[in-house]
């Protein structure tokens, strides 16, 4: 099951888990502070500072956990990965608690054991996280939070849903049955129920019998659909969803194969008013200025190392396609040899590319080479969050073979984006097509809320070195 918060689809399990973490951690921190101040359990009318401090610190720790990927489904499937993320989160939380305790020292001056407070608080956080993770692992394993879905169709669209199930990517739904409809599509699932069974067993009754809470219309040819029966299901409280909307919700991408121009017109989304644009630009300027100040020593060090290792300019300049197809010059720290394209032919960076320098390998892995683009953000060429800008040569070639590719240019390109945090570095036409499915999702559902989530998850990508080449 998923909720739509500020246009973005968020799993109910993530919302419940984050809320449980925040409440449990707040209560535990409050207990620790009250006991440390009075030496006895908390009583009615305890310090309001303790309550506010505990709540604020709880929100900060949940944000840190989000940034390292502790709310991703993969963390529940891979114990070693979960353990690694908890270790990184433990260090971050210890730093957060230590900094907060030092900054608000006056409010915590009654603590009898101030020196050990950060470590105690972090250990308590670890206990709380272990409790919530253990509880939710059992809940998710039983599928209690998954929506029961009846798939109406037996063609290529239904097959794509079946592939999600086979790959174990049906994190939020369980297909209770596939029902064949009389269309002209190729039959791909021999186990699908024949339409004659639906005619004798009403679709609504079938939904009740199978415990379905949603019917997904995934027929390749919509002629012959049981419109009246679908209407009865809708009126009876069973949700009826189109395949494209279902796919967008479950994968947080847009299916290019099923996409039609009318979807752009009638689907909810693709809107961003002047207030949204103003907030986004103000956010870009604020974050850019702050990040430039914080990373200035790192930027100077990177520039020196590049200059010492190989001859050539420190910054690499290249034409890219930006908002509304306008060309601008992007800035990056040079990570390749100065003569990387002596033949003048543009080409993607490959895995283990010999043109990449030793310093370049490190700064690419840690995404330090992208920090020079802060200047592009300040100039207004780019945003912090948006589709990755491509070179004019590649845009021209990709637009010929990938439908709706140019639609990604309706928003300002970004340093990071929805595609960058969800899909590894692309070095082929197929990779560009896959990344476009994420870019169109962002163009459709962009909001300040989604931008903040992407920025936080970018930290997770940097921590685990995902997608860098």
C-alpha distance (Angstrom), angle and dihedral (degrees) to the residues before:
residue distance angle dihedral
X1 . . .
X2 3.78 . .
X3 3.78 138.6 .
X4 3.77 125.9 -146.9
X5 3.79 108.3 -130.8
X6 3.81 116.8 -178.8
X7 3.84 89.7 -19.3
X8 3.82 93.7 -52.7
X9 3.81 122.9 108.2
X10 3.81 112.1 -122.9
X11 3.83 121.9 -178.5
X12 3.80 114.4 -114.1
X13 3.80 87.7 -133.3
X14 3.82 90.7 60.0
X15 3.82 92.1 48.0
X16 3.81 91.9 48.9
X17 3.80 93.0 44.4
X18 3.81 94.0 48.6
X19 3.81 91.0 46.0
X20 3.81 91.4 48.6
X21 3.80 90.7 48.6
X22 3.81 92.3 49.1
X23 3.82 94.6 47.8
X24 3.80 95.6 43.8
X25 3.81 94.1 44.9
X26 3.82 91.8 46.5
X27 3.80 91.5 51.6
X28 3.79 92.8 45.9
X29 3.82 93.4 48.9
X30 3.81 90.1 46.9
X31 3.80 90.9 52.3
X32 3.80 91.2 48.6
X33 3.80 93.8 50.1
X34 3.80 94.5 45.5
X35 3.80 93.7 48.2
X36 3.81 91.7 45.4
X37 3.81 91.3 51.2
X38 3.79 99.8 44.5
X39 3.78 104.0 19.3
X40 3.82 88.8 -129.8
X41 3.80 135.3 79.1
X42 3.81 117.3 -75.5
X43 3.77 120.2 -83.9
X44 3.77 134.6 -162.8
X45 3.81 111.6 -71.8
X46 3.81 96.3 28.8
X47 3.81 120.0 165.7
X48 3.81 114.2 -56.3
X49 3.80 87.8 -151.0
X50 3.81 89.6 63.2
X51 3.81 90.5 52.4
X52 3.82 94.2 48.2
X53 3.80 93.1 42.7
X54 3.82 91.7 49.2
X55 3.81 93.3 47.9
X56 3.80 93.6 47.3
X57 3.79 93.0 46.8
X58 3.81 89.9 47.7
X59 3.81 91.7 54.9
X60 3.82 89.7 48.3
X61 3.82 92.3 52.1
X62 3.82 92.8 47.7
X63 3.82 88.6 51.0
X64 3.81 89.8 50.9
X65 3.81 90.0 50.6
X66 3.79 90.5 50.3
X67 3.80 91.2 50.8
X68 3.82 93.0 56.4
X69 3.82 93.6 45.7
X70 3.79 101.7 -105.7
X71 3.81 91.3 142.3
X72 3.81 95.6 55.6
X73 3.79 120.4 111.3
X74 3.81 90.7 -126.2
X75 3.79 90.1 64.9
X76 3.81 89.6 65.4
X77 3.82 92.5 48.7
X78 3.81 99.7 48.1
X79 3.82 114.8 50.4
X80 3.81 94.7 -169.8
X81 3.78 91.4 51.7
X82 3.81 90.2 47.7
X83 3.80 90.6 50.3
X84 3.80 91.9 49.9
X85 3.79 92.2 50.4
X86 3.80 91.9 48.2
X87 3.81 90.2 53.0
X88 3.82 91.3 52.3
X89 3.81 90.8 44.3
X90 3.82 90.0 49.2
X91 3.80 90.3 57.5
X92 3.81 91.9 46.7
X93 3.80 93.0 48.2
X94 3.82 91.3 48.1
X95 3.82 88.9 52.7
X96 3.81 91.5 46.9
X97 3.81 93.7 49.5
X98 3.82 92.3 45.5
X99 3.79 92.4 49.8
X100 3.82 93.3 45.1
X101 3.80 93.1 47.8
X102 3.82 91.0 50.0
X103 3.81 93.8 45.8
X104 3.82 93.7 48.3
X105 3.81 94.9 37.4
X106 3.80 92.0 133.7
X107 3.79 91.8 59.0
X108 3.80 91.3 48.1
X109 3.80 97.0 44.0
X110 3.83 91.4 113.4
X111 3.79 93.2 63.1
X112 3.80 110.2 119.1
X113 3.83 92.8 -152.9
X114 3.80 105.0 31.4
X115 3.83 95.3 154.2
X116 3.82 93.3 61.0
X117 3.81 96.4 38.1
X118 3.87 96.4 96.4
X119 3.81 93.1 52.2
X120 3.82 93.1 44.2
X121 3.80 91.6 48.8
X122 3.82 91.7 48.6
X123 3.80 92.4 49.6
X124 3.81 89.3 50.0
X125 3.82 88.5 50.5
X126 3.82 88.6 53.1
X127 3.81 91.4 52.6
X128 3.82 91.4 49.2
X129 3.81 92.3 49.1
X130 3.81 91.1 48.3
X131 3.80 90.9 52.3
X132 3.81 95.1 49.1
X133 3.82 93.5 42.9
X134 3.79 92.0 49.7
X135 3.80 92.2 48.8
X136 3.80 94.8 47.0
X137 3.81 93.4 44.9
X138 3.81 88.7 61.1
X139 3.81 92.2 44.2
X140 3.81 95.0 48.2
X141 3.80 91.4 43.7
X142 3.80 90.2 59.1
X143 3.78 92.3 48.5
X144 3.80 92.9 -124.9
X145 3.82 92.5 145.7
X146 3.81 96.3 45.1
X147 3.80 121.2 107.6
X148 3.83 115.3 -124.5
X149 3.81 107.1 -127.9
X150 3.81 131.7 -165.9
X151 3.83 109.9 -155.6
X152 3.79 114.9 -147.6
X153 3.80 106.8 -157.6
X154 3.78 141.9 49.1
X155 3.81 104.4 -150.6
X156 3.78 134.1 91.6
X157 3.82 94.6 -58.6
X158 3.79 92.1 53.5
X159 3.81 88.4 46.1
X160 3.80 90.2 57.1
X161 3.79 90.1 54.8
X162 3.80 89.0 48.8
X163 3.81 90.1 52.2
X164 3.80 89.9 54.7
X165 3.80 88.1 56.4
X166 3.81 93.5 45.7
X167 3.81 90.7 50.7
X168 3.81 91.4 48.2
X169 3.81 91.9 -116.9
X170 3.82 94.1 125.3
X171 3.79 91.3 102.6
X172 3.80 95.5 154.3
X173 3.82 106.9 28.9
X174 3.80 142.8 46.7
X175 3.83 118.9 -151.0
X176 3.80 105.0 -136.4
X177 3.81 93.3 -174.3
X178 3.81 145.6 -14.9
X179 3.80 113.8 -132.4
X180 3.79 119.3 -159.2
X181 3.81 116.8 -135.3
X182 3.81 126.5 -161.8
X183 3.80 99.0 -97.5
X184 3.80 132.8 132.1
X185 3.77 95.3 -112.3
X186 3.76 122.9 117.3
X187 3.75 112.5 -92.7
X188 3.81 107.4 -116.5
X189 3.81 103.0 169.9
X190 3.81 115.8 54.8
X191 3.81 90.4 -171.1
X192 3.82 93.7 60.8
X193 3.80 115.5 119.6
X194 3.79 113.3 -103.2
X195 3.81 117.4 -115.3
X196 3.80 90.9 -118.8
X197 3.80 87.7 67.1
X198 3.78 89.3 56.8
X199 3.77 91.8 48.8
X200 3.80 91.1 55.5
X201 3.81 94.4 35.3
X202 3.81 107.0 47.2
X203 3.84 114.1 -124.1
X204 3.80 91.0 -122.9
X205 3.80 91.6 51.3
X206 3.79 89.7 47.6
X207 3.79 90.3 51.9
X208 3.80 91.1 50.9
X209 3.80 92.3 46.1
X210 3.82 93.2 50.7
X211 3.80 93.6 41.8
X212 3.81 92.1 -121.3
X213 3.80 117.2 170.3
X214 3.80 94.4 -175.7
X215 3.81 139.0 32.8
X216 3.81 116.8 -152.8
X217 3.79 114.7 -155.8
X218 3.82 101.3 -144.1
X219 3.80 100.3 157.0
X220 3.82 114.2 138.1
X221 3.80 90.6 -147.2
X222 3.81 113.7 40.9
X223 3.82 94.3 -161.3
X224 3.78 112.0 110.0
X225 3.79 96.5 24.3
X226 3.83 115.2 152.5
X227 3.78 93.8 -111.8
X228 3.80 96.0 170.8
X229 3.79 93.3 47.9
X230 3.82 90.7 48.6
X231 3.79 88.7 51.0
X232 3.81 90.5 52.1
X233 3.82 89.7 50.9
X234 3.79 90.2 50.2
X235 3.80 92.6 49.7
X236 3.81 90.5 46.8
X237 3.80 91.5 58.1
X238 3.81 100.7 -99.0
X239 3.80 108.5 130.9
X240 3.82 115.7 -122.7
X241 3.81 113.8 -155.1
X242 3.78 133.5 -176.9
X243 3.81 116.3 -124.6
X244 3.82 94.8 -116.0
X245 3.80 92.4 52.2
X246 3.80 90.9 45.2
X247 3.81 92.1 49.7
X248 3.80 92.0 47.7
X249 3.80 91.4 50.8
X250 3.80 97.0 46.1
X251 3.82 100.5 39.8
X252 3.83 100.0 23.8
X253 3.79 88.3 -131.9
X254 3.81 135.4 99.5
X255 3.81 118.4 -112.2
X256 3.82 105.8 -128.0
X257 3.82 93.8 -169.4
X258 3.81 93.5 59.0
X259 3.80 95.8 35.0
X260 3.79 118.6 119.8
X261 3.84 128.7 -176.3
X262 3.82 90.5 -115.2
X263 3.81 89.1 64.1
X264 3.80 89.7 66.1
X265 3.81 90.1 53.1
X266 3.78 101.5 44.7
X267 3.80 104.7 27.3
X268 3.77 119.4 99.2
X269 3.79 111.9 -105.0
X270 3.82 137.0 37.4
X271 3.77 91.3 112.0
X272 3.76 131.2 121.4
X273 3.81 118.6 161.8
X274 3.80 129.7 -157.4
X275 3.81 91.9 -91.9
X276 3.81 90.7 55.4
X277 3.81 91.0 47.5
X278 3.81 91.5 49.3
X279 3.81 92.3 49.8
X280 3.79 91.8 47.1
X281 3.82 92.7 50.1
X282 3.81 92.3 46.0
X283 3.79 89.6 48.8
X284 3.81 90.9 50.0
X285 3.79 92.9 51.3
X286 3.80 93.8 45.8
X287 3.80 95.4 47.6
X288 3.82 93.0 41.9
X289 3.79 93.2 52.9
X290 3.81 92.6 45.4
X291 3.79 94.1 46.2
X292 3.80 91.9 47.0
X293 3.81 90.6 55.3
X294 3.83 94.1 44.7
X295 3.81 95.4 47.5
X296 3.81 98.7 38.8
X297 3.85 94.0 107.5
X298 3.82 89.9 48.7
X299 3.81 91.4 48.5
X300 3.81 91.7 51.5
X301 3.82 91.8 47.6
X302 3.82 91.6 48.9
X303 3.80 91.4 50.0
X304 3.81 91.4 51.2
X305 3.82 93.7 48.8
X306 3.81 92.5 49.2
X307 3.80 91.5 50.3
X308 3.81 92.8 47.3
X309 3.81 96.0 48.8
X310 3.78 103.3 49.0
X311 3.81 139.9 2.9
X312 3.76 118.7 -103.2
X313 3.80 139.7 68.7
X314 3.80 121.3 -37.8
X315 3.78 93.7 -136.1
X316 3.79 122.9 53.2
X317 3.81 115.6 -143.5
X318 3.77 122.9 -160.0
X319 3.81 137.8 163.2
X320 3.79 115.1 -109.2
X321 3.80 134.8 176.4
X322 3.80 113.2 -110.1
X323 3.79 140.7 171.6
X324 3.83 113.2 -11.5
X325 3.80 90.0 -1.6
X326 3.80 96.0 -64.0
X327 3.80 117.1 152.2
X328 3.80 119.0 -124.2
X329 3.81 136.2 167.9
X330 3.77 114.2 -105.9
X331 3.82 121.2 -152.7
X332 3.80 124.4 -143.8
X333 3.77 135.1 160.3
X334 3.79 105.4 -99.6
X335 3.80 109.2 -104.2
X336 3.82 98.3 166.8
X337 3.77 135.5 60.1
X338 3.79 113.4 -77.8
X339 3.84 91.2 -114.2
X340 3.83 95.3 48.0
X341 3.83 92.7 133.0
X342 3.79 104.0 31.2
X343 3.81 91.3 149.4
X344 3.81 90.2 57.5
X345 3.81 92.0 -125.6
X346 3.84 113.8 132.3
X347 3.80 114.3 -131.7
X348 3.76 137.6 167.3
X349 3.78 122.2 -104.2
X350 3.80 110.7 -101.5
X351 3.78 129.4 -149.5
X352 3.81 107.9 -82.3
X353 3.81 90.4 8.7
X354 3.86 107.6 -169.8
X355 3.81 90.6 -145.4
X356 3.82 91.0 69.4
X357 3.81 115.2 97.2
X358 3.81 125.0 -136.3
X359 3.79 91.8 -104.7
X360 3.78 88.1 43.8
X361 3.81 91.2 56.9
X362 3.79 90.9 56.6
X363 3.80 98.1 43.3
X364 3.82 91.4 46.2
X365 3.79 91.9 50.5
X366 3.81 91.4 50.6
X367 3.86 92.8 37.3
X368 3.81 90.1 -122.7
X369 3.82 90.4 135.0
X370 3.81 88.2 66.7
X371 3.82 93.5 59.0
X372 3.81 91.6 82.5
X373 3.81 86.5 68.6
X374 3.80 88.2 73.7
X375 3.81 83.8 86.9
X376 3.83 89.3 55.9
X377 3.80 89.0 52.5
X378 3.80 92.0 50.1
X379 3.81 90.1 49.8
X380 3.81 91.4 50.9
X381 3.81 96.7 -116.3
X382 3.78 91.1 114.3
X383 3.78 142.6 17.8
X384 3.77 126.8 -137.3
X385 3.80 90.3 -113.6
X386 3.79 125.0 36.6
X387 3.81 143.9 89.7
X388 3.79 114.3 -43.5
X389 3.84 110.0 -99.3
X390 3.81 114.3 -119.7
X391 3.78 132.0 -155.7
X392 3.83 116.7 -93.4
X393 3.82 91.6 -116.2
X394 3.81 92.7 55.9
X395 3.81 93.0 42.3
X396 3.79 90.5 54.2
X397 3.80 92.2 49.5
X398 3.80 96.4 42.3
X399 3.81 93.8 47.6
X400 3.82 88.8 60.6
X401 3.78 95.4 57.6
X402 3.83 105.5 25.5
X403 3.81 118.1 65.6
X404 3.82 117.8 -130.0
X405 3.80 91.9 8.2
X406 3.82 93.8 135.9
X407 3.83 90.9 54.8
X408 3.79 88.8 79.0
X409 3.81 87.9 71.3
X410 3.81 92.1 69.6
X411 3.80 88.4 88.6
X412 3.79 129.9 51.1
X413 3.84 111.6 -93.4
X414 3.79 118.5 -111.6
X415 3.79 144.4 -145.4
X416 3.79 88.5 -126.7
X417 3.77 130.4 13.7
X418 3.79 148.9 166.2
X419 3.81 92.2 -81.9
X420 3.81 93.6 46.7
X421 3.81 94.3 55.9
X422 3.80 95.6 42.3
X423 3.80 104.1 38.9
X424 3.82 130.2 42.6
X425 3.78 123.9 -115.4
X426 3.81 110.3 -58.9
X427 3.80 121.2 -133.2
X428 3.81 102.8 163.5
X429 3.79 142.9 48.2
X430 3.80 90.5 -100.5
X431 3.81 90.6 52.8
X432 3.81 89.8 50.4
X433 3.81 89.4 51.0
X434 3.80 92.1 50.8
X435 3.80 92.1 47.6
X436 3.80 90.0 50.1
X437 3.81 89.4 62.3
X438 3.82 87.6 61.3
X439 3.80 94.0 41.6
X440 3.81 92.5 54.0
X441 3.80 89.7 49.5
X442 3.81 88.5 54.9
X443 3.82 93.2 45.9
X444 3.80 89.1 51.6
X445 3.81 98.6 44.0
X446 3.80 104.5 26.8
X447 3.78 116.9 147.3
X448 3.78 140.1 144.7
X449 3.81 88.8 -97.6
X450 3.82 92.4 55.3
X451 3.82 91.3 46.3
X452 3.81 90.9 55.2
X453 3.82 91.3 48.4
X454 3.81 91.0 50.4
X455 3.80 92.1 49.8
X456 3.80 91.0 50.9
X457 3.78 92.5 47.9
X458 3.79 90.5 48.4
X459 3.80 85.9 69.1
X460 3.82 87.8 57.2
X461 3.81 90.6 52.5
X462 3.82 90.8 50.9
X463 3.82 92.8 46.8
X464 3.79 93.6 52.8
X465 3.85 96.1 34.3
X466 3.79 93.3 -125.8
X467 3.79 120.3 177.6
X468 3.81 99.3 -4.1
X469 3.80 121.2 142.3
